Amino acid sequence: MNDQAPRARRQQPHTPGGGRRTGKPYRRPRKDPARIIAFEALRAVDERDAYANLVLPPLLGKAREQSGFDARDAALATELVYGTLRRQGTYDAVISACVDRPLREVDPPVLDVLSLGTHQLLGMRIPTHAAVSATVELARVVLGDGRAKFVNAVLRKISADDLDTWLARVAPPYDDDPEDHLAVVHAHPRWVVSALWDALGGGRAGIEDLLAADNERPEVTLVARPGRSTTGELLDAVGDEGGLPGRWSPYAVRLAEGGEPGALRAVKDSRAGVQDEGSQLVALALAQAPLEGPDARWLDGCAGPGGKAALLAALAAERGAALLAAEKQPHRARLVERALAGNPGPAQVVTADGTRPPWREGAFDRVLVDVPCSGLGALRRRPEARWRRRPDDLKGFAPLQRGLLREALRSVRVGGVVGYATCSPHLAETRVVVDDVLREGRTGAELVDARPLLPGVPALGEGPDIQLWPHLHGTDAMYLALLRRTS
């Protein structure tokens, strides 16, 4: 297992076709809408570097307009896409053991069909004969009869054993190479396993729990923006969809059964939104940090797409404070405006670069910078990201992260508080950034212990910063450091 994505794919168009059997009448392949949608989504992820959470909903929406496509079909397509992407590295290792050529020599569309079939065989409760036959039918539709024969032969080899047996065969023993073993078994690139293990610390059990949590389907979590909606309203609205109170945030509601949050009136009106509970806790900790002196001007310096800004704006309004939300990218700034629509207190959105801010020094009492990062803390939600990221990507983020934190410290008044947040637990994006900026001493600042600001939330680390984890908190792996400007 190397540090790159498990597939070196050849991005090329494919043409359905291939030979037909002789001696038997030709049978037109049966089209399975759910599996065709899953294949189309995987092709978009491969060919356009698209994200599944962006390409899948339109495909499902179009299919729902057709008769016969129901919620069960949508659920099947969704599981096929996300499950296949999450376990891609594991499935590639299994497929590689069943073909007579390197994976890079297998046409990418064929490999996508094989991956879909492997997930049905090894990762879902679909009977073996049904998984093989349905996938071969898909191959006939999208690849042609000739390549469907190849798919059939490979899947029959894979179907001979269960997942545990295959893992024992294709993963190196843990004692020989712990990181490579975990990479294959839990479908993460080796470098990601290493980085997460360094950030988490501890022994084998903790990292295995974390990697396993990354491969689970995350709950959809709503936030009731204070002063505009309540958790009671949201729980009543979701009704039979299995709404539960949040674990840690007083404003969170979890949709245990998934559902369609965009259909809720409170979400349509921007009185509530979809927001991971970890993101809610970051905003709450900043808002609850003790201050001496005025508390009237708040800043979200990296506001897009607007979830934290909307929660901060609502919290600020309850205190008579105003929020300025800054976002560099115009299209993301428009998303922030939409999230802030109807906020009861003063809130403004500006298109501005947080590393070259247009506001004066010391203009704010509280500042949040949720900086661009590798996103390794949200692999549950964007499973394809683990295969796209490279260690060198962190070098590109490093100057931006440090620049945003420096300017955030300049933007807050003496005595004010800055929250530095990332959706990544990688040490190079968290503590190393904070330590480097503090060591520079361009602006006097000291760390504030953030843990007491989230009472009842366990396992927040040794402090003074906070690291949340999917396997411990059920949230994305959000990081937060609070710094008070001293001079």
C-alpha positions as CSV (number, residue, x, y, z in Angstrom):
1,M,0.0,0.0,0.0
2,N,1.6,3.3,-1.0
3,D,0.9,6.9,0.1
4,Q,-1.0,7.7,-3.0
5,A,-4.6,7.0,-4.1
6,P,-5.0,3.2,-4.5
7,R,-5.9,3.6,-8.2
8,A,-3.8,5.1,-10.9
9,R,-6.7,5.6,-13.3
10,R,-6.6,6.3,-17.0
11,Q,-9.3,9.0,-17.5
12,Q,-10.7,8.1,-20.9
13,P,-14.1,7.9,-22.5
14,H,-15.7,4.5,-22.8
15,T,-17.9,3.1,-25.5
16,P,-20.5,0.5,-24.6
17,G,-20.2,-2.5,-26.8
18,G,-18.4,-5.8,-27.0
19,G,-19.2,-9.2,-28.4
20,R,-22.4,-11.1,-28.0
21,R,-22.7,-14.8,-27.3
22,T,-23.2,-17.0,-30.3
23,G,-25.7,-19.7,-30.4
24,K,-28.2,-18.0,-28.1
25,P,-30.8,-15.3,-28.9
26,Y,-29.7,-11.9,-27.7
27,R,-31.4,-10.7,-24.5
28,R,-31.6,-7.0,-24.0
29,P,-30.0,-6.1,-20.6
30,R,-32.4,-5.0,-17.8
31,K,-31.9,-1.5,-16.6
32,D,-31.7,-1.0,-12.9
33,P,-32.1,2.8,-12.2
34,A,-30.5,2.7,-8.7
35,R,-27.3,1.0,-9.9
36,I,-27.1,3.1,-13.1
37,I,-27.3,6.2,-10.9
38,A,-24.6,4.9,-8.7
39,F,-22.4,4.2,-11.7
40,E,-23.0,7.6,-13.1
41,A,-22.1,9.3,-9.8
42,L,-18.8,7.3,-9.5
43,R,-17.9,8.3,-13.1
44,A,-18.5,11.9,-12.3
45,V,-16.3,11.6,-9.2
46,D,-13.5,10.0,-11.3
47,E,-13.7,12.0,-14.5
48,R,-14.5,15.5,-13.1
49,D,-13.1,15.3,-9.5
50,A,-16.7,15.9,-8.5
51,Y,-17.9,15.3,-4.9
52,A,-20.6,12.7,-4.4
53,N,-22.6,14.9,-2.2
54,L,-23.0,17.4,-5.0
55,V,-23.5,15.1,-8.0
56,L,-25.8,12.5,-6.4
57,P,-28.8,14.6,-5.3
58,P,-29.5,15.9,-8.9
59,L,-29.3,12.4,-10.2
60,L,-31.8,11.2,-7.6
61,G,-34.1,14.1,-8.1
62,K,-34.3,13.4,-11.8
63,A,-35.0,9.7,-11.2
64,R,-37.8,10.6,-8.7
65,E,-39.6,12.2,-11.6
66,Q,-39.9,8.9,-13.3
67,S,-42.5,6.3,-12.2
68,G,-41.3,3.3,-10.2
69,F,-38.3,5.0,-8.6
70,D,-39.0,5.2,-4.8
71,A,-37.3,5.9,-1.5
72,R,-35.9,2.4,-1.4
73,D,-34.2,2.9,-4.8
74,A,-32.8,6.2,-3.6
75,A,-31.4,4.6,-0.5
76,L,-29.8,1.8,-2.5
77,A,-28.1,4.2,-4.9
78,T,-26.9,6.3,-2.0
79,E,-25.4,3.4,-0.1
80,L,-23.8,2.1,-3.3
81,V,-22.1,5.4,-4.0
82,Y,-20.9,6.3,-0.5
83,G,-20.1,2.7,0.6
84,T,-18.0,2.1,-2.6
85,L,-16.1,5.4,-2.2
86,R,-15.4,4.8,1.5
87,R,-14.0,1.3,1.0
88,Q,-12.3,2.0,-2.3
89,G,-8.8,1.1,-1.1
90,T,-9.9,-2.2,0.4
91,Y,-11.9,-3.2,-2.6
92,D,-9.1,-2.3,-4.9
93,A,-6.8,-4.6,-3.0
94,V,-9.4,-7.4,-3.3
95,I,-10.1,-6.8,-7.0
96,S,-6.3,-6.6,-7.7
97,A,-6.0,-10.1,-6.3
98,C,-8.6,-11.4,-8.8
99,V,-7.4,-9.9,-12.1
100,D,-4.5,-10.8,-14.2
101,R,-3.2,-7.2,-14.8
102,P,-2.4,-4.1,-12.7
103,L,-5.4,-2.0,-11.8
104,R,-4.1,0.9,-13.8
105,E,-4.6,-1.2,-16.9
106,V,-8.3,-1.9,-16.1
107,D,-10.5,0.7,-17.8
108,P,-11.8,3.1,-15.2
109,P,-15.5,2.5,-16.0
110,V,-15.0,-1.3,-15.7
111,L,-13.2,-0.7,-12.4
112,D,-16.2,1.3,-11.1
113,V,-18.6,-1.5,-12.0
114,L,-16.4,-4.0,-10.3
115,S,-16.2,-1.8,-7.2
116,L,-19.9,-1.5,-7.0
117,G,-20.3,-5.2,-7.3
118,T,-17.6,-5.8,-4.6
119,H,-19.4,-3.5,-2.2
120,Q,-22.6,-5.5,-2.7
121,L,-20.8,-8.7,-2.1
122,L,-18.6,-7.7,0.8
123,G,-20.2,-4.7,2.4
124,M,-23.9,-5.1,2.1
125,R,-26.5,-7.7,3.0
126,I,-27.4,-8.6,-0.6
127,P,-27.4,-12.3,-1.5
128,T,-24.4,-13.4,-3.5
129,H,-26.4,-14.5,-6.6
130,A,-28.3,-11.2,-6.6
131,A,-25.2,-9.0,-6.2
132,V,-23.4,-10.8,-9.0
133,S,-26.3,-10.9,-11.5
134,A,-27.4,-7.3,-10.8
135,T,-23.9,-6.1,-11.4
136,V,-23.4,-8.1,-14.5
137,E,-26.6,-6.7,-15.9
138,L,-25.3,-3.2,-15.0
139,A,-22.1,-4.0,-16.9
140,R,-24.1,-5.1,-20.0
141,V,-26.0,-1.8,-19.9
142,V,-23.1,0.6,-19.4
143,L,-20.1,-1.4,-20.7
144,G,-21.5,-3.9,-23.2
145,D,-21.7,-7.7,-23.3
146,G,-18.0,-8.3,-23.9
147,R,-16.7,-6.5,-20.8
148,A,-19.7,-7.8,-18.8
149,K,-18.1,-11.3,-19.1
150,F,-14.9,-10.0,-17.5
151,V,-16.9,-8.4,-14.7
152,N,-18.8,-11.7,-14.2
153,A,-15.6,-13.7,-13.9
154,V,-14.0,-11.3,-11.4
155,L,-17.0,-11.1,-9.2
156,R,-17.4,-14.8,-9.0
157,K,-13.9,-15.0,-7.7
158,I,-14.6,-12.4,-5.1
159,S,-17.8,-14.0,-4.1
160,A,-16.0,-17.2,-3.1
161,D,-15.0,-15.6,0.3
162,D,-16.3,-13.1,2.8
163,L,-14.7,-9.8,3.7
164,D,-12.8,-11.1,6.7
165,T,-11.2,-13.9,4.7
166,W,-10.2,-11.4,1.9
167,L,-8.7,-9.0,4.5
168,A,-6.6,-11.8,5.9
169,R,-5.4,-12.5,2.4
170,V,-4.7,-9.0,1.1
171,A,-3.7,-7.0,4.1
172,P,-0.2,-7.4,5.5
173,P,0.0,-8.7,9.1
174,Y,-0.3,-6.0,11.7
175,D,2.9,-7.0,13.5
176,D,4.8,-6.6,10.2
177,D,3.5,-3.2,9.2
178,P,0.8,-1.7,11.4
179,E,0.1,1.3,9.3
180,D,-0.2,-0.6,6.0
181,H,-2.4,-3.2,7.7
182,L,-4.8,-0.5,9.0
183,A,-4.7,1.2,5.6
184,V,-6.0,-1.9,3.8
185,V,-8.4,-3.1,6.4
186,H,-10.0,0.3,7.0
187,A,-9.6,1.8,3.5
188,H,-7.5,4.9,4.3
189,P,-4.3,5.9,2.5
190,R,-1.3,5.0,4.6
191,W,-0.2,8.6,5.1
192,V,-3.6,9.5,6.4
193,V,-3.5,6.6,8.9
194,S,-0.1,7.8,10.1
195,A,-1.3,11.4,10.4
196,L,-4.5,10.5,12.3
197,W,-2.6,8.2,14.6
198,D,-0.1,10.9,15.4
199,A,-2.9,13.3,16.2
200,L,-4.9,10.8,18.3
201,G,-2.0,9.2,20.1
202,G,-2.5,6.0,22.0
203,G,-2.4,2.4,20.9
204,R,-4.1,0.2,18.3
205,A,-7.7,0.3,19.7
206,G,-8.1,4.0,19.4
207,I,-6.9,4.4,15.9
208,E,-9.0,1.4,14.7
209,D,-12.1,2.9,16.3
210,L,-11.4,6.2,14.6
211,L,-10.8,4.7,11.2
212,A,-13.9,2.5,11.5
213,A,-16.0,5.6,12.4
214,D,-14.7,7.3,9.3
215,N,-16.4,4.5,7.3
216,E,-19.8,4.9,9.0
217,R,-22.6,6.8,7.5
218,P,-22.9,10.1,9.5
219,E,-26.1,11.3,10.9
220,V,-27.7,14.4,9.5
221,T,-27.6,17.1,12.2
222,L,-29.7,20.2,12.3
223,V,-29.1,23.4,14.2
224,A,-31.9,25.5,15.6
225,R,-30.6,29.1,15.3
226,P,-31.4,30.7,18.7
227,G,-34.0,33.4,18.6
228,R,-35.3,32.1,15.3
229,S,-36.1,28.4,15.9
230,T,-36.1,25.9,18.7
231,T,-35.1,22.2,18.9
232,G,-38.7,21.5,19.9
233,E,-39.9,23.0,16.6
234,L,-37.5,20.9,14.7
235,L,-38.3,17.7,16.6
236,D,-42.0,18.2,15.9
237,A,-41.3,18.9,12.3
238,V,-39.2,15.8,11.6
239,G,-41.8,13.6,13.3
240,D,-41.6,10.1,12.0
241,E,-38.1,10.6,10.5
242,G,-36.6,9.8,13.9
243,G,-35.4,13.2,15.3
244,L,-33.3,13.1,18.4
245,P,-31.8,15.8,20.6
246,G,-28.1,16.6,20.0
247,R,-25.6,14.9,22.2
248,W,-23.7,18.0,23.1
249,S,-25.1,21.2,21.5
250,P,-28.3,22.6,23.0
251,Y,-29.3,23.7,19.5
252,A,-28.8,20.4,17.7
253,V,-31.3,17.9,16.5
254,R,-30.1,14.6,14.9
255,L,-32.0,12.9,12.1
256,A,-31.4,9.3,12.9
257,E,-33.2,8.1,9.8
258,G,-31.7,10.6,7.4
259,G,-34.6,12.3,5.8
260,E,-34.7,15.4,3.7
261,P,-33.8,18.4,5.9
262,G,-34.2,20.8,2.9
263,A,-37.9,20.1,2.9
264,L,-38.3,21.5,6.5
265,R,-39.9,24.9,6.7
266,A,-37.4,26.2,9.3
267,V,-34.5,25.2,7.0
268,K,-36.1,26.8,4.0
269,D,-36.5,30.0,5.9
270,S,-32.9,29.9,7.2
271,R,-34.2,29.8,10.8
272,A,-32.4,26.4,11.0
273,G,-29.8,24.7,9.0
274,V,-27.8,21.5,8.5
275,Q,-24.7,21.7,10.6
276,D,-22.5,19.1,12.2
277,E,-22.6,19.2,16.0
278,G,-18.8,19.7,16.1
279,S,-19.1,22.9,14.1
280,Q,-21.8,24.1,16.5
281,L,-19.6,23.5,19.4
282,V,-16.8,25.5,17.9
283,A,-19.1,28.5,17.5
284,L,-20.5,28.0,21.0
285,A,-17.1,27.9,22.6
286,L,-16.0,31.1,21.0
287,A,-19.3,32.8,22.0
288,Q,-19.0,31.6,25.6
289,A,-15.3,32.6,26.2
290,P,-15.2,35.2,29.0
291,L,-14.4,38.8,28.1
292,E,-13.7,42.0,30.0
293,G,-15.0,45.1,28.5
294,P,-17.2,45.6,25.4
295,D,-18.7,42.6,23.6
296,A,-20.5,44.3,20.7
297,R,-18.5,43.4,17.5
298,W,-17.9,39.9,16.2
299,L,-16.2,38.7,13.1
300,D,-16.3,35.5,11.1
301,G,-13.2,35.9,9.0
302,C,-13.7,32.8,6.8
303,A,-17.5,32.6,6.7
304,G,-18.4,30.5,3.7
305,P,-20.6,28.6,3.3
306,G,-22.3,30.3,6.3
307,G,-23.2,27.7,8.9
308,K,-21.0,29.0,11.7
309,A,-21.7,32.6,10.7
310,A,-25.5,32.0,11.0
311,L,-25.1,30.5,14.5
312,L,-22.7,33.2,15.6
313,A,-25.0,35.9,14.2
314,A,-28.0,34.5,16.2
315,L,-25.9,34.3,19.4
316,A,-24.6,37.8,18.9
317,A,-28.1,39.1,18.4
318,E,-29.2,37.8,21.7
319,R,-26.6,40.0,23.3
320,G,-27.2,43.0,21.2
321,A,-23.9,42.4,19.3
322,A,-23.3,42.7,15.6
323,L,-21.6,40.1,13.3
324,L,-19.5,40.9,10.3
325,A,-19.1,37.8,8.0
326,A,-16.2,38.0,5.6
327,E,-15.7,35.5,2.7
328,K,-13.1,35.8,-0.1
329,Q,-15.0,33.9,-2.8
330,P,-18.0,35.7,-4.2
331,H,-20.1,32.6,-4.7
332,R,-19.5,31.5,-1.2
333,A,-20.3,35.0,0.1
334,R,-23.7,34.7,-1.5
335,L,-24.2,31.4,0.4
336,V,-23.4,33.3,3.6
337,E,-25.9,36.0,2.7
338,R,-28.6,33.3,2.3
339,A,-27.7,31.7,5.6
340,L,-28.0,35.0,7.4
341,A,-31.2,36.0,5.8
342,G,-33.7,37.1,8.4
343,N,-31.2,37.3,11.3
344,P,-32.9,39.2,14.1
345,G,-29.8,41.3,14.9
346,P,-27.4,43.4,12.8
347,A,-25.3,41.2,10.5
348,Q,-23.3,42.1,7.4
349,V,-21.6,40.1,4.7
350,V,-18.5,41.4,2.9
351,T,-16.4,39.8,0.1
352,A,-12.9,40.2,1.6
353,D,-9.6,38.3,2.0
354,G,-9.0,37.6,5.6
355,T,-5.2,37.7,5.1
356,R,-5.5,41.3,3.7
357,P,-8.5,42.6,5.6
358,P,-10.2,46.0,4.8
359,W,-11.1,46.6,8.5
360,R,-8.9,48.4,11.0
361,E,-6.8,46.7,13.6
362,G,-8.4,45.9,16.9
363,A,-11.9,46.4,15.5
364,F,-13.6,43.3,17.0
365,D,-14.2,41.7,20.4
366,R,-14.5,38.1,19.1
367,V,-13.1,36.7,15.9
368,L,-13.5,33.2,14.4
369,V,-11.3,31.9,11.6
370,D,-12.3,28.4,10.4
371,V,-9.4,28.1,8.0
372,P,-9.2,26.2,4.7
373,C,-7.6,22.8,5.4
374,S,-7.2,19.3,4.1
375,G,-10.7,18.3,5.4
376,L,-9.3,15.1,7.0
377,G,-11.8,15.6,9.8
378,A,-14.8,15.2,7.6
379,L,-14.0,11.9,5.7
380,R,-17.3,10.5,6.8
381,R,-19.1,13.1,4.7
382,R,-16.7,13.3,1.8
383,P,-15.2,9.8,1.4
384,E,-13.6,10.6,-1.9
385,A,-11.4,13.2,-0.3
386,R,-9.2,10.7,1.4
387,W,-8.1,9.3,-2.0
388,R,-7.5,12.8,-3.6
389,R,-5.5,14.4,-0.8
390,R,-1.7,14.1,-0.8
391,P,0.8,15.0,1.9
392,D,2.1,17.9,-0.2
393,D,-1.4,19.5,0.0
394,L,-0.7,20.5,3.5
395,K,2.3,22.6,2.4
396,G,-0.1,24.6,0.2
397,F,-2.5,25.3,3.1
398,A,0.2,26.2,5.7
399,P,1.0,29.8,4.6
400,L,-2.7,30.6,4.3
401,Q,-3.6,29.2,7.7
402,R,-0.8,31.1,9.4
403,G,-1.7,34.3,7.6
404,L,-5.4,34.1,8.6
405,L,-4.5,33.5,12.2
406,R,-2.0,36.4,12.3
407,E,-4.6,38.8,10.8
408,A,-7.3,37.5,13.1
409,L,-5.1,38.4,16.1
410,R,-4.5,41.8,14.6
411,S,-8.3,42.3,14.0
412,V,-9.3,41.6,17.6
413,R,-8.9,44.2,20.4
414,V,-6.6,43.8,23.3
415,G,-8.4,41.5,25.7
416,G,-10.6,40.1,22.9
417,V,-10.7,36.4,21.8
418,V,-9.8,34.6,18.6
419,G,-11.0,31.1,17.7
420,Y,-8.7,29.2,15.3
421,A,-10.6,26.2,13.9
422,T,-10.0,23.5,11.3
423,C,-12.0,20.5,10.1
424,S,-8.8,18.5,10.3
425,P,-7.0,16.9,13.2
426,H,-3.6,16.8,11.4
427,L,-1.0,18.3,13.7
428,A,0.5,20.4,10.9
429,E,-2.9,22.2,10.5
430,T,-3.7,22.5,14.2
431,R,-1.2,22.9,17.0
432,V,1.8,23.5,14.8
433,V,0.1,26.5,13.2
434,V,-0.9,27.9,16.5
435,D,2.5,27.4,18.1
436,D,4.3,28.9,15.2
437,V,2.2,32.1,15.2
438,L,2.5,32.5,19.0
439,R,6.2,32.0,18.7
440,E,6.5,34.7,16.1
441,G,5.2,37.2,18.6
442,R,3.9,39.7,16.0
443,T,0.9,40.2,18.2
444,G,0.9,39.4,21.8
445,A,-1.5,36.6,22.6
446,E,-2.0,33.7,25.0
447,L,-3.9,30.4,24.8
448,V,-7.2,30.2,26.7
449,D,-8.4,26.8,28.0
450,A,-11.4,26.1,25.9
451,R,-12.4,22.9,27.6
452,P,-14.5,24.4,30.4
453,L,-16.5,26.3,27.8
454,L,-18.1,23.0,26.6
455,P,-19.4,21.5,29.9
456,G,-20.5,17.9,29.7
457,V,-18.5,17.1,26.5
458,P,-15.9,14.4,27.5
459,A,-12.5,13.5,26.1
460,L,-11.5,16.9,24.8
461,G,-7.8,16.3,25.2
462,E,-5.1,17.7,27.5
463,G,-5.9,21.3,26.5
464,P,-5.9,24.1,26.4
465,D,-7.1,23.5,22.9
466,I,-9.9,21.1,21.9
467,Q,-9.9,18.2,19.5
468,L,-13.2,16.5,18.7
469,W,-13.4,13.0,17.2
470,P,-16.0,11.0,15.2
471,H,-15.5,7.8,17.4
472,L,-15.6,9.7,20.7
473,H,-18.1,12.5,20.1
474,G,-20.0,11.4,16.9
475,T,-18.9,14.7,15.3
476,D,-16.5,15.6,12.6
477,A,-12.9,15.9,13.8
478,M,-13.0,19.6,14.5
479,Y,-10.1,21.4,16.2
480,L,-10.4,24.7,18.1
481,A,-7.8,26.8,19.8
482,L,-8.8,30.0,21.7
483,L,-6.3,32.8,22.0
484,R,-6.7,36.1,23.9
485,R,-4.8,39.1,22.6
486,T,-2.6,40.6,25.3
487,S,-0.9,43.5,23.5
